[in-house]
Amino acid sequence: HRVNETETVPYMAMKAAQDALADAKMKPEEIDLFILANWTDRYYLPDLAPQASKLTGTKNALAFDISTACTGFVHGVQ
């Protein structure tokens, strides 16, 4: 699968967050922590989690990335 230019990591994270919020019957404003576990070719400033958090509308959330290469998912779940 190839993504187009608009399907960035923050965009895909926002879509996943929107699905999770819908499942939980929550509003973005109710979220206070936004963690993105990821490792891709990237730039470091700004991090990806704050961008995804902003796209999602989590106005009150602290956002940060966990970037631990292949183990990023495991560390994110922990």
mmJSON file of the N, C-alpha and C atoms, coordinates in Angstrom:
{"data_MODEL":{"atom_site":{
"group_PDB":["ATOM","ATOM","ATOM","ATOM","ATOM","ATOM","ATOM","ATOM","ATOM","ATOM","ATOM","ATOM","ATOM","ATOM","ATOM","ATOM","ATOM","ATOM","ATOM","ATOM","ATOM","ATOM","ATOM","ATOM","ATOM","ATOM","ATOM","ATOM","ATOM","ATOM","ATOM","ATOM","ATOM","ATOM","ATOM","ATOM","ATOM","ATOM","ATOM","ATOM","ATOM","ATOM","ATOM","ATOM","ATOM","ATOM","ATOM","ATOM","ATOM","ATOM","ATOM","ATOM","ATOM","ATOM","ATOM","ATOM","ATOM","ATOM","ATOM","ATOM","ATOM","ATOM","ATOM","ATOM","ATOM","ATOM","ATOM","ATOM","ATOM","ATOM","ATOM","ATOM","ATOM","ATOM","ATOM","ATOM","ATOM","ATOM","ATOM","ATOM","ATOM","ATOM","ATOM","ATOM","ATOM","ATOM","ATOM","ATOM","ATOM","ATOM","ATOM","ATOM","ATOM","ATOM","ATOM","ATOM","ATOM","ATOM","ATOM","ATOM","ATOM","ATOM","ATOM","ATOM","ATOM","ATOM","ATOM","ATOM","ATOM","ATOM","ATOM","ATOM","ATOM","ATOM","ATOM","ATOM","ATOM","ATOM","ATOM","ATOM","ATOM","ATOM","ATOM","ATOM","ATOM","ATOM","ATOM","ATOM","ATOM","ATOM","ATOM","ATOM","ATOM","ATOM","ATOM","ATOM","ATOM","ATOM","ATOM","ATOM","ATOM","ATOM","ATOM","ATOM","ATOM","ATOM","ATOM","ATOM","ATOM","ATOM","ATOM","ATOM","ATOM","ATOM","ATOM","ATOM","ATOM","ATOM","ATOM","ATOM","ATOM","ATOM","ATOM","ATOM","ATOM","ATOM","ATOM","ATOM","ATOM","ATOM","ATOM","ATOM","ATOM","ATOM","ATOM","ATOM","ATOM","ATOM","ATOM","ATOM","ATOM","ATOM","ATOM","ATOM","ATOM","ATOM","ATOM","ATOM","ATOM","ATOM","ATOM","ATOM","ATOM","ATOM","ATOM","ATOM","ATOM","ATOM","ATOM","ATOM","ATOM","ATOM","ATOM","ATOM","ATOM","ATOM","ATOM","ATOM","ATOM","ATOM","ATOM","ATOM","ATOM","ATOM","ATOM","ATOM","ATOM","ATOM","ATOM","ATOM","ATOM","ATOM","ATOM","ATOM","ATOM","ATOM","ATOM","ATOM","ATOM","ATOM","ATOM","ATOM","ATOM","ATOM"],
"id":[1,2,3,4,5,6,7,8,9,10,11,12,13,14,15,16,17,18,19,20,21,22,23,24,25,26,27,28,29,30,31,32,33,34,35,36,37,38,39,40,41,42,43,44,45,46,47,48,49,50,51,52,53,54,55,56,57,58,59,60,61,62,63,64,65,66,67,68,69,70,71,72,73,74,75,76,77,78,79,80,81,82,83,84,85,86,87,88,89,90,91,92,93,94,95,96,97,98,99,100,101,102,103,104,105,106,107,108,109,110,111,112,113,114,115,116,117,118,119,120,121,122,123,124,125,126,127,128,129,130,131,132,133,134,135,136,137,138,139,140,141,142,143,144,145,146,147,148,149,150,151,152,153,154,155,156,157,158,159,160,161,162,163,164,165,166,167,168,169,170,171,172,173,174,175,176,177,178,179,180,181,182,183,184,185,186,187,188,189,190,191,192,193,194,195,196,197,198,199,200,201,202,203,204,205,206,207,208,209,210,211,212,213,214,215,216,217,218,219,220,221,222,223,224,225,226,227,228,229,230,231,232,233,234],
"type_symbol":["N","C","C","N","C","C","N","C","C","N","C","C","N","C","C","N","C","C","N","C","C","N","C","C","N","C","C","N","C","C","N","C","C","N","C","C","N","C","C","N","C","C","N","C","C","N","C","C","N","C","C","N","C","C","N","C","C","N","C","C","N","C","C","N","C","C","N","C","C","N","C","C","N","C","C","N","C","C","N","C","C","N","C","C","N","C","C","N","C","C","N","C","C","N","C","C","N","C","C","N","C","C","N","C","C","N","C","C","N","C","C","N","C","C","N","C","C","N","C","C","N","C","C","N","C","C","N","C","C","N","C","C","N","C","C","N","C","C","N","C","C","N","C","C","N","C","C","N","C","C","N","C","C","N","C","C","N","C","C","N","C","C","N","C","C","N","C","C","N","C","C","N","C","C","N","C","C","N","C","C","N","C","C","N","C","C","N","C","C","N","C","C","N","C","C","N","C","C","N","C","C","N","C","C","N","C","C","N","C","C","N","C","C","N","C","C","N","C","C","N","C","C","N","C","C","N","C","C","N","C","C","N","C","C"],
"label_atom_id":["N","CA","C","N","CA","C","N","CA","C","N","CA","C","N","CA","C","N","CA","C","N","CA","C","N","CA","C","N","CA","C","N","CA","C","N","CA","C","N","CA","C","N","CA","C","N","CA","C","N","CA","C","N","CA","C","N","CA","C","N","CA","C","N","CA","C","N","CA","C","N","CA","C","N","CA","C","N","CA","C","N","CA","C","N","CA","C","N","CA","C","N","CA","C","N","CA","C","N","CA","C","N","CA","C","N","CA","C","N","CA","C","N","CA","C","N","CA","C","N","CA","C","N","CA","C","N","CA","C","N","CA","C","N","CA","C","N","CA","C","N","CA","C","N","CA","C","N","CA","C","N","CA","C","N","CA","C","N","CA","C","N","CA","C","N","CA","C","N","CA","C","N","CA","C","N","CA","C","N","CA","C","N","CA","C","N","CA","C","N","CA","C","N","CA","C","N","CA","C","N","CA","C","N","CA","C","N","CA","C","N","CA","C","N","CA","C","N","CA","C","N","CA","C","N","CA","C","N","CA","C","N","CA","C","N","CA","C","N","CA","C","N","CA","C","N","CA","C","N","CA","C","N","CA","C","N","CA","C","N","CA","C","N","CA","C","N","CA","C","N","CA","C"],
"label_alt_id":[null,null,null,null,null,null,null,null,null,null,null,null,null,null,null,null,null,null,null,null,null,null,null,null,null,null,null,null,null,null,null,null,null,null,null,null,null,null,null,null,null,null,null,null,null,null,null,null,null,null,null,null,null,null,null,null,null,null,null,null,null,null,null,null,null,null,null,null,null,null,null,null,null,null,null,null,null,null,null,null,null,null,null,null,null,null,null,null,null,null,null,null,null,null,null,null,null,null,null,null,null,null,null,null,null,null,null,null,null,null,null,null,null,null,null,null,null,null,null,null,null,null,null,null,null,null,null,null,null,null,null,null,null,null,null,null,null,null,null,null,null,null,null,null,null,null,null,null,null,null,null,null,null,null,null,null,null,null,null,null,null,null,null,null,null,null,null,null,null,null,null,null,null,null,null,null,null,null,null,null,null,null,null,null,null,null,null,null,null,null,null,null,null,null,null,null,null,null,null,null,null,null,null,null,null,null,null,null,null,null,null,null,null,null,null,null,null,null,null,null,null,null,null,null,null,null,null,null,null,null,null,null,null,null],
"label_comp_id":["HIS","HIS","HIS","ARG","ARG","ARG","VAL","VAL","VAL","ASN","ASN","ASN","GLU","GLU","GLU","THR","THR","THR","GLU","GLU","GLU","THR","THR","THR","VAL","VAL","VAL","PRO","PRO","PRO","TYR","TYR","TYR","MET","MET","MET","ALA","ALA","ALA","MET","MET","MET","LYS","LYS","LYS","ALA","ALA","ALA","ALA","ALA","ALA","GLN","GLN","GLN","ASP","ASP","ASP","ALA","ALA","ALA","LEU","LEU","LEU","ALA","ALA","ALA","ASP","ASP","ASP","ALA","ALA","ALA","LYS","LYS","LYS","MET","MET","MET","LYS","LYS","LYS","PRO","PRO","PRO","GLU","GLU","GLU","GLU","GLU","GLU","ILE","ILE","ILE","ASP","ASP","ASP","LEU","LEU","LEU","PHE","PHE","PHE","ILE","ILE","ILE","LEU","LEU","LEU","ALA","ALA","ALA","ASN","ASN","ASN","TRP","TRP","TRP","THR","THR","THR","ASP","ASP","ASP","ARG","ARG","ARG","TYR","TYR","TYR","TYR","TYR","TYR","LEU","LEU","LEU","PRO","PRO","PRO","ASP","ASP","ASP","LEU","LEU","LEU","ALA","ALA","ALA","PRO","PRO","PRO","GLN","GLN","GLN","ALA","ALA","ALA","SER","SER","SER","LYS","LYS","LYS","LEU","LEU","LEU","THR","THR","THR","GLY","GLY","GLY","THR","THR","THR","LYS","LYS","LYS","ASN","ASN","ASN","ALA","ALA","ALA","LEU","LEU","LEU","ALA","ALA","ALA","PHE","PHE","PHE","ASP","ASP","ASP","ILE","ILE","ILE","SER","SER","SER","THR","THR","THR","ALA","ALA","ALA","CYS","CYS","CYS","THR","THR","THR","GLY","GLY","GLY","PHE","PHE","PHE","VAL","VAL","VAL","HIS","HIS","HIS","GLY","GLY","GLY","VAL","VAL","VAL","GLN","GLN","GLN"],
"label_asym_id":["A","A","A","A","A","A","A","A","A","A","A","A","A","A","A","A","A","A","A","A","A","A","A","A","A","A","A","A","A","A","A","A","A","A","A","A","A","A","A","A","A","A","A","A","A","A","A","A","A","A","A","A","A","A","A","A","A","A","A","A","A","A","A","A","A","A","A","A","A","A","A","A","A","A","A","A","A","A","A","A","A","A","A","A","A","A","A","A","A","A","A","A","A","A","A","A","A","A","A","A","A","A","A","A","A","A","A","A","A","A","A","A","A","A","A","A","A","A","A","A","A","A","A","A","A","A","A","A","A","A","A","A","A","A","A","A","A","A","A","A","A","A","A","A","A","A","A","A","A","A","A","A","A","A","A","A","A","A","A","A","A","A","A","A","A","A","A","A","A","A","A","A","A","A","A","A","A","A","A","A","A","A","A","A","A","A","A","A","A","A","A","A","A","A","A","A","A","A","A","A","A","A","A","A","A","A","A","A","A","A","A","A","A","A","A","A","A","A","A","A","A","A","A","A","A","A","A","A","A","A","A","A","A","A"],
"label_entity_id":["1","1","1","1","1","1","1","1","1","1","1","1","1","1","1","1","1","1","1","1","1","1","1","1","1","1","1","1","1","1","1","1","1","1","1","1","1","1","1","1","1","1","1","1","1","1","1","1","1","1","1","1","1","1","1","1","1","1","1","1","1","1","1","1","1","1","1","1","1","1","1","1","1","1","1","1","1","1","1","1","1","1","1","1","1","1","1","1","1","1","1","1","1","1","1","1","1","1","1","1","1","1","1","1","1","1","1","1","1","1","1","1","1","1","1","1","1","1","1","1","1","1","1","1","1","1","1","1","1","1","1","1","1","1","1","1","1","1","1","1","1","1","1","1","1","1","1","1","1","1","1","1","1","1","1","1","1","1","1","1","1","1","1","1","1","1","1","1","1","1","1","1","1","1","1","1","1","1","1","1","1","1","1","1","1","1","1","1","1","1","1","1","1","1","1","1","1","1","1","1","1","1","1","1","1","1","1","1","1","1","1","1","1","1","1","1","1","1","1","1","1","1","1","1","1","1","1","1","1","1","1","1","1","1"],
"label_seq_id":[1,1,1,2,2,2,3,3,3,4,4,4,5,5,5,6,6,6,7,7,7,8,8,8,9,9,9,10,10,10,11,11,11,12,12,12,13,13,13,14,14,14,15,15,15,16,16,16,17,17,17,18,18,18,19,19,19,20,20,20,21,21,21,22,22,22,23,23,23,24,24,24,25,25,25,26,26,26,27,27,27,28,28,28,29,29,29,30,30,30,31,31,31,32,32,32,33,33,33,34,34,34,35,35,35,36,36,36,37,37,37,38,38,38,39,39,39,40,40,40,41,41,41,42,42,42,43,43,43,44,44,44,45,45,45,46,46,46,47,47,47,48,48,48,49,49,49,50,50,50,51,51,51,52,52,52,53,53,53,54,54,54,55,55,55,56,56,56,57,57,57,58,58,58,59,59,59,60,60,60,61,61,61,62,62,62,63,63,63,64,64,64,65,65,65,66,66,66,67,67,67,68,68,68,69,69,69,70,70,70,71,71,71,72,72,72,73,73,73,74,74,74,75,75,75,76,76,76,77,77,77,78,78,78],
"pdbx_PDB_ins_code":[null,null,null,null,null,null,null,null,null,null,null,null,null,null,null,null,null,null,null,null,null,null,null,null,null,null,null,null,null,null,null,null,null,null,null,null,null,null,null,null,null,null,null,null,null,null,null,null,null,null,null,null,null,null,null,null,null,null,null,null,null,null,null,null,null,null,null,null,null,null,null,null,null,null,null,null,null,null,null,null,null,null,null,null,null,null,null,null,null,null,null,null,null,null,null,null,null,null,null,null,null,null,null,null,null,null,null,null,null,null,null,null,null,null,null,null,null,null,null,null,null,null,null,null,null,null,null,null,null,null,null,null,null,null,null,null,null,null,null,null,null,null,null,null,null,null,null,null,null,null,null,null,null,null,null,null,null,null,null,null,null,null,null,null,null,null,null,null,null,null,null,null,null,null,null,null,null,null,null,null,null,null,null,null,null,null,null,null,null,null,null,null,null,null,null,null,null,null,null,null,null,null,null,null,null,null,null,null,null,null,null,null,null,null,null,null,null,null,null,null,null,null,null,null,null,null,null,null,null,null,null,null,null,null],
"Cartn_x":[0.841,0.0,0.877,0.535,1.241,0.292,0.821,0.007,0.228,-0.726,-0.522,0.124,0.382,1.12,0.399,-0.921,-1.654,-1.686,-1.317,-1.369,-0.039,0.248,1.452,1.229,2.285,2.139,1.169,1.294,0.313,-1.127,-1.309,-2.655,-3.204,-2.382,-2.846,-3.097,-2.268,-2.477,-3.775,-4.061,-5.308,-6.511,-6.448,-7.559,-7.746,-6.66,-6.749,-7.301,-6.866,-7.361,-8.851,-9.296,-10.722,-11.543,-11.054,-11.754,-11.803,-10.685,-10.642,-11.587,-11.615,-12.525,-13.983,-14.307,-15.68,-16.056,-15.14,-15.409,-15.627,-14.859,-14.959,-16.055,-16.717,-17.755,-17.216,-16.027,-15.377,-15.15,-14.975,-14.652,-13.149,-12.552,-11.109,-10.704,-11.565,-11.25,-11.104,-11.606,-11.518,-10.175,-9.35,-8.063,-7.014,-6.219,-5.169,-3.761,-3.636,-2.324,-2.407,-1.535,-1.522,-0.12,0.017,1.312,1.293,2.321,2.45,3.729,3.565,4.71,4.952,6.119,6.347,7.838,8.203,9.551,9.503,9.714,9.749,10.86,11.099,11.977,11.28,11.96,11.267,12.177,11.548,12.278,11.96,12.8,12.672,11.969,11.889,11.182,10.257,9.01,8.304,8.084,7.924,7.654,6.314,6.067,4.847,3.613,3.775,2.629,1.934,2.664,1.97,1.201,1.752,1.048,-0.243,-0.162,-1.342,-2.365,-1.896,-2.787,-3.554,-2.85,-3.504,-4.546,-4.195,-5.145,-6.389,-6.199,-7.3,-8.184,-7.625,-8.405,-8.312,-7.27,-7.094,-6.425,-7.218,-6.721,-6.015,-6.361,-5.82,-4.76,-4.32,-3.449,-1.964,-1.195,0.248,0.532,1.405,1.664,3.159,3.535,4.938,5.054,6.223,6.514,7.331,7.126,8.023,8.671,9.95,10.653,11.754,11.403,12.365,12.47,12.512,12.675,11.641,12.039,11.105,10.306,10.809,10.103,9.166,8.975,8.127,6.718,6.132,4.776,4.747,5.718,5.769,5.922,6.823,7.007,5.754,5.085,3.862,2.759,2.643,1.617,1.941,3.218,3.614,3.307],
"Cartn_y":[-1.181,0.0,1.231,2.162,3.444,4.531,5.395,6.492,7.725,8.635,9.879,10.908,12.071,13.076,13.547,13.431,13.886,12.833,11.606,10.531,10.429,11.465,11.51,10.718,10.515,9.827,10.582,11.908,12.603,12.447,12.457,12.277,10.888,9.849,8.49,8.304,8.931,8.864,9.57,10.691,11.416,10.55,9.862,8.982,7.866,7.266,6.205,6.755,7.958,8.58,8.885,9.362,9.631,8.352,7.252,5.973,5.535,5.69,5.306,6.175,7.472,8.366,7.994,7.666,7.266,5.983,5.015,3.759,3.999,4.932,5.229,6.228,6.747,7.768,8.968,9.426,10.565,11.676,12.879,14.037,14.299,14.876,15.162,16.019,16.922,17.799,17.045,15.814,15.021,14.307,14.329,13.643,14.551,14.005,14.821,14.307,13.17,12.653,11.973,12.361,11.826,11.288,9.96,9.319,8.655,8.91,8.293,7.449,6.123,5.208,4.926,5.346,5.313,5.361,4.781,4.988,4.954,6.071,6.167,7.135,7.284,8.363,9.642,10.469,11.584,12.769,13.836,14.99,15.089,15.74,15.677,16.859,17.973,19.105,19.703,19.86,19.382,17.874,17.276,15.848,15.547,14.279,13.89,13.868,13.481,13.411,14.758,15.855,17.135,17.508,17.166,17.45,16.63,15.337,14.467,14.914,15.299,15.775,17.011,17.932,19.157,18.82,17.925,17.521,16.863,16.129,15.42,16.372,17.496,18.459,18.267,17.59,17.368,18.596,19.625,20.939,20.93,19.994,19.979,18.915,18.257,17.093,17.446,16.815,16.776,15.713,15.998,15.046,14.8,13.521,13.192,11.892,11.711,10.519,9.528,8.249,7.194,6.66,6.898,6.518,5.526,4.265,3.229,2.168,2.623,1.748,0.636,-0.576,-1.69,-2.001,-1.632,-1.928,-0.801,0.19,1.331,0.927,-0.032,-0.475,-1.101,-1.97,-2.635,-1.606,-0.659,0.392,1.257,1.517,2.301,1.606,0.314,-0.455,-0.493,-0.619,-0.657,0.659],
"Cartn_z":[0.0,0.0,0.0,-0.813,-0.831,-0.354,0.455,0.971,0.102,0.152,-0.575,0.353,-0.152,0.611,1.864,1.907,3.098,4.195,3.891,4.882,5.631,6.406,7.222,8.504,9.291,10.576,11.486,11.641,12.481,11.97,10.666,10.096,10.432,10.241,10.541,12.036,12.871,14.317,14.708,14.063,14.318,13.975,12.829,12.437,13.453,13.914,14.925,16.242,16.62,17.851,17.746,16.59,16.398,16.536,15.99,16.128,17.586,18.296,19.711,20.539,20.258,20.976,20.711,19.48,19.142,19.879,19.911,20.626,22.115,22.68,24.11,24.432,23.397,23.575,24.366,23.932,24.577,23.569,24.09,23.267,23.363,22.326,22.377,23.582,24.003,25.132,26.444,26.506,27.725,27.881,26.852,26.874,27.491,28.441,29.049,28.755,28.071,27.705,26.347,25.434,24.069,23.809,23.725,23.501,22.132,21.347,20.039,20.033,19.916,19.831,18.358,17.869,16.44,16.145,15.002,14.495,12.983,12.366,10.916,10.546,9.247,8.816,9.249,9.989,10.605,10.81,11.188,11.667,13.147,13.901,15.357,16.004,15.337,15.917,14.873,15.096,16.287,16.213,17.372,17.436,16.779,16.515,15.81,16.718,17.978,18.887,19.07,19.292,19.405,18.136,16.981,15.731,15.648,15.985,15.946,16.984,18.154,19.205,18.754,18.112,17.617,16.556,15.612,14.576,15.183,16.276,16.926,17.722,18.158,18.928,20.424,20.88,22.318,22.926,23.143,23.566,24.911,25.787,27.146,27.358,26.293,26.447,26.37,27.252,27.114,26.062,25.107,24.024,23.882,23.759,23.513,22.747,22.133,21.34,22.157,21.889,22.338,21.073,20.92,19.699,20.042,20.057,20.423,19.335,18.112,16.941,16.946,16.703,16.541,17.801,18.958,20.206,20.631,19.773,20.114,20.528,19.82,20.152,21.543,21.836,23.146,24.252,24.078,25.093,25.218,24.117,24.162,24.937,24.772,25.506,26.988,27.315,28.728,29.389],
"occupancy":[1.0,1.0,1.0,1.0,1.0,1.0,1.0,1.0,1.0,1.0,1.0,1.0,1.0,1.0,1.0,1.0,1.0,1.0,1.0,1.0,1.0,1.0,1.0,1.0,1.0,1.0,1.0,1.0,1.0,1.0,1.0,1.0,1.0,1.0,1.0,1.0,1.0,1.0,1.0,1.0,1.0,1.0,1.0,1.0,1.0,1.0,1.0,1.0,1.0,1.0,1.0,1.0,1.0,1.0,1.0,1.0,1.0,1.0,1.0,1.0,1.0,1.0,1.0,1.0,1.0,1.0,1.0,1.0,1.0,1.0,1.0,1.0,1.0,1.0,1.0,1.0,1.0,1.0,1.0,1.0,1.0,1.0,1.0,1.0,1.0,1.0,1.0,1.0,1.0,1.0,1.0,1.0,1.0,1.0,1.0,1.0,1.0,1.0,1.0,1.0,1.0,1.0,1.0,1.0,1.0,1.0,1.0,1.0,1.0,1.0,1.0,1.0,1.0,1.0,1.0,1.0,1.0,1.0,1.0,1.0,1.0,1.0,1.0,1.0,1.0,1.0,1.0,1.0,1.0,1.0,1.0,1.0,1.0,1.0,1.0,1.0,1.0,1.0,1.0,1.0,1.0,1.0,1.0,1.0,1.0,1.0,1.0,1.0,1.0,1.0,1.0,1.0,1.0,1.0,1.0,1.0,1.0,1.0,1.0,1.0,1.0,1.0,1.0,1.0,1.0,1.0,1.0,1.0,1.0,1.0,1.0,1.0,1.0,1.0,1.0,1.0,1.0,1.0,1.0,1.0,1.0,1.0,1.0,1.0,1.0,1.0,1.0,1.0,1.0,1.0,1.0,1.0,1.0,1.0,1.0,1.0,1.0,1.0,1.0,1.0,1.0,1.0,1.0,1.0,1.0,1.0,1.0,1.0,1.0,1.0,1.0,1.0,1.0,1.0,1.0,1.0,1.0,1.0,1.0,1.0,1.0,1.0,1.0,1.0,1.0,1.0,1.0,1.0,1.0,1.0,1.0,1.0,1.0,1.0],
"B_iso_or_equiv":[0.0,0.0,0.0,0.0,0.0,0.0,0.0,0.0,0.0,0.0,0.0,0.0,0.0,0.0,0.0,0.0,0.0,0.0,0.0,0.0,0.0,0.0,0.0,0.0,0.0,0.0,0.0,0.0,0.0,0.0,0.0,0.0,0.0,0.0,0.0,0.0,0.0,0.0,0.0,0.0,0.0,0.0,0.0,0.0,0.0,0.0,0.0,0.0,0.0,0.0,0.0,0.0,0.0,0.0,0.0,0.0,0.0,0.0,0.0,0.0,0.0,0.0,0.0,0.0,0.0,0.0,0.0,0.0,0.0,0.0,0.0,0.0,0.0,0.0,0.0,0.0,0.0,0.0,0.0,0.0,0.0,0.0,0.0,0.0,0.0,0.0,0.0,0.0,0.0,0.0,0.0,0.0,0.0,0.0,0.0,0.0,0.0,0.0,0.0,0.0,0.0,0.0,0.0,0.0,0.0,0.0,0.0,0.0,0.0,0.0,0.0,0.0,0.0,0.0,0.0,0.0,0.0,0.0,0.0,0.0,0.0,0.0,0.0,0.0,0.0,0.0,0.0,0.0,0.0,0.0,0.0,0.0,0.0,0.0,0.0,0.0,0.0,0.0,0.0,0.0,0.0,0.0,0.0,0.0,0.0,0.0,0.0,0.0,0.0,0.0,0.0,0.0,0.0,0.0,0.0,0.0,0.0,0.0,0.0,0.0,0.0,0.0,0.0,0.0,0.0,0.0,0.0,0.0,0.0,0.0,0.0,0.0,0.0,0.0,0.0,0.0,0.0,0.0,0.0,0.0,0.0,0.0,0.0,0.0,0.0,0.0,0.0,0.0,0.0,0.0,0.0,0.0,0.0,0.0,0.0,0.0,0.0,0.0,0.0,0.0,0.0,0.0,0.0,0.0,0.0,0.0,0.0,0.0,0.0,0.0,0.0,0.0,0.0,0.0,0.0,0.0,0.0,0.0,0.0,0.0,0.0,0.0,0.0,0.0,0.0,0.0,0.0,0.0,0.0,0.0,0.0,0.0,0.0,0.0],
"pdbx_formal_charge":[null,null,null,null,null,null,null,null,null,null,null,null,null,null,null,null,null,null,null,null,null,null,null,null,null,null,null,null,null,null,null,null,null,null,null,null,null,null,null,null,null,null,null,null,null,null,null,null,null,null,null,null,null,null,null,null,null,null,null,null,null,null,null,null,null,null,null,null,null,null,null,null,null,null,null,null,null,null,null,null,null,null,null,null,null,null,null,null,null,null,null,null,null,null,null,null,null,null,null,null,null,null,null,null,null,null,null,null,null,null,null,null,null,null,null,null,null,null,null,null,null,null,null,null,null,null,null,null,null,null,null,null,null,null,null,null,null,null,null,null,null,null,null,null,null,null,null,null,null,null,null,null,null,null,null,null,null,null,null,null,null,null,null,null,null,null,null,null,null,null,null,null,null,null,null,null,null,null,null,null,null,null,null,null,null,null,null,null,null,null,null,null,null,null,null,null,null,null,null,null,null,null,null,null,null,null,null,null,null,null,null,null,null,null,null,null,null,null,null,null,null,null,null,null,null,null,null,null,null,null,null,null,null,null],
"auth_seq_id":[1,1,1,2,2,2,3,3,3,4,4,4,5,5,5,6,6,6,7,7,7,8,8,8,9,9,9,10,10,10,11,11,11,12,12,12,13,13,13,14,14,14,15,15,15,16,16,16,17,17,17,18,18,18,19,19,19,20,20,20,21,21,21,22,22,22,23,23,23,24,24,24,25,25,25,26,26,26,27,27,27,28,28,28,29,29,29,30,30,30,31,31,31,32,32,32,33,33,33,34,34,34,35,35,35,36,36,36,37,37,37,38,38,38,39,39,39,40,40,40,41,41,41,42,42,42,43,43,43,44,44,44,45,45,45,46,46,46,47,47,47,48,48,48,49,49,49,50,50,50,51,51,51,52,52,52,53,53,53,54,54,54,55,55,55,56,56,56,57,57,57,58,58,58,59,59,59,60,60,60,61,61,61,62,62,62,63,63,63,64,64,64,65,65,65,66,66,66,67,67,67,68,68,68,69,69,69,70,70,70,71,71,71,72,72,72,73,73,73,74,74,74,75,75,75,76,76,76,77,77,77,78,78,78],
"auth_comp_id":["HIS","HIS","HIS","ARG","ARG","ARG","VAL","VAL","VAL","ASN","ASN","ASN","GLU","GLU","GLU","THR","THR","THR","GLU","GLU","GLU","THR","THR","THR","VAL","VAL","VAL","PRO","PRO","PRO","TYR","TYR","TYR","MET","MET","MET","ALA","ALA","ALA","MET","MET","MET","LYS","LYS","LYS","ALA","ALA","ALA","ALA","ALA","ALA","GLN","GLN","GLN","ASP","ASP","ASP","ALA","ALA","ALA","LEU","LEU","LEU","ALA","ALA","ALA","ASP","ASP","ASP","ALA","ALA","ALA","LYS","LYS","LYS","MET","MET","MET","LYS","LYS","LYS","PRO","PRO","PRO","GLU","GLU","GLU","GLU","GLU","GLU","ILE","ILE","ILE","ASP","ASP","ASP","LEU","LEU","LEU","PHE","PHE","PHE","ILE","ILE","ILE","LEU","LEU","LEU","ALA","ALA","ALA","ASN","ASN","ASN","TRP","TRP","TRP","THR","THR","THR","ASP","ASP","ASP","ARG","ARG","ARG","TYR","TYR","TYR","TYR","TYR","TYR","LEU","LEU","LEU","PRO","PRO","PRO","ASP","ASP","ASP","LEU","LEU","LEU","ALA","ALA","ALA","PRO","PRO","PRO","GLN","GLN","GLN","ALA","ALA","ALA","SER","SER","SER","LYS","LYS","LYS","LEU","LEU","LEU","THR","THR","THR","GLY","GLY","GLY","THR","THR","THR","LYS","LYS","LYS","ASN","ASN","ASN","ALA","ALA","ALA","LEU","LEU","LEU","ALA","ALA","ALA","PHE","PHE","PHE","ASP","ASP","ASP","ILE","ILE","ILE","SER","SER","SER","THR","THR","THR","ALA","ALA","ALA","CYS","CYS","CYS","THR","THR","THR","GLY","GLY","GLY","PHE","PHE","PHE","VAL","VAL","VAL","HIS","HIS","HIS","GLY","GLY","GLY","VAL","VAL","VAL","GLN","GLN","GLN"],
"auth_asym_id":["A","A","A","A","A","A","A","A","A","A","A","A","A","A","A","A","A","A","A","A","A","A","A","A","A","A","A","A","A","A","A","A","A","A","A","A","A","A","A","A","A","A","A","A","A","A","A","A","A","A","A","A","A","A","A","A","A","A","A","A","A","A","A","A","A","A","A","A","A","A","A","A","A","A","A","A","A","A","A","A","A","A","A","A","A","A","A","A","A","A","A","A","A","A","A","A","A","A","A","A","A","A","A","A","A","A","A","A","A","A","A","A","A","A","A","A","A","A","A","A","A","A","A","A","A","A","A","A","A","A","A","A","A","A","A","A","A","A","A","A","A","A","A","A","A","A","A","A","A","A","A","A","A","A","A","A","A","A","A","A","A","A","A","A","A","A","A","A","A","A","A","A","A","A","A","A","A","A","A","A","A","A","A","A","A","A","A","A","A","A","A","A","A","A","A","A","A","A","A","A","A","A","A","A","A","A","A","A","A","A","A","A","A","A","A","A","A","A","A","A","A","A","A","A","A","A","A","A","A","A","A","A","A","A"],
"auth_atom_id":["N","CA","C","N","CA","C","N","CA","C","N","CA","C","N","CA","C","N","CA","C","N","CA","C","N","CA","C","N","CA","C","N","CA","C","N","CA","C","N","CA","C","N","CA","C","N","CA","C","N","CA","C","N","CA","C","N","CA","C","N","CA","C","N","CA","C","N","CA","C","N","CA","C","N","CA","C","N","CA","C","N","CA","C","N","CA","C","N","CA","C","N","CA","C","N","CA","C","N","CA","C","N","CA","C","N","CA","C","N","CA","C","N","CA","C","N","CA","C","N","CA","C","N","CA","C","N","CA","C","N","CA","C","N","CA","C","N","CA","C","N","CA","C","N","CA","C","N","CA","C","N","CA","C","N","CA","C","N","CA","C","N","CA","C","N","CA","C","N","CA","C","N","CA","C","N","CA","C","N","CA","C","N","CA","C","N","CA","C","N","CA","C","N","CA","C","N","CA","C","N","CA","C","N","CA","C","N","CA","C","N","CA","C","N","CA","C","N","CA","C","N","CA","C","N","CA","C","N","CA","C","N","CA","C","N","CA","C","N","CA","C","N","CA","C","N","CA","C","N","CA","C","N","CA","C","N","CA","C","N","CA","C","N","CA","C","N","CA","C","N","CA","C"],
"pdbx_PDB_model_num":[1,1,1,1,1,1,1,1,1,1,1,1,1,1,1,1,1,1,1,1,1,1,1,1,1,1,1,1,1,1,1,1,1,1,1,1,1,1,1,1,1,1,1,1,1,1,1,1,1,1,1,1,1,1,1,1,1,1,1,1,1,1,1,1,1,1,1,1,1,1,1,1,1,1,1,1,1,1,1,1,1,1,1,1,1,1,1,1,1,1,1,1,1,1,1,1,1,1,1,1,1,1,1,1,1,1,1,1,1,1,1,1,1,1,1,1,1,1,1,1,1,1,1,1,1,1,1,1,1,1,1,1,1,1,1,1,1,1,1,1,1,1,1,1,1,1,1,1,1,1,1,1,1,1,1,1,1,1,1,1,1,1,1,1,1,1,1,1,1,1,1,1,1,1,1,1,1,1,1,1,1,1,1,1,1,1,1,1,1,1,1,1,1,1,1,1,1,1,1,1,1,1,1,1,1,1,1,1,1,1,1,1,1,1,1,1,1,1,1,1,1,1,1,1,1,1,1,1,1,1,1,1,1,1]
}}}
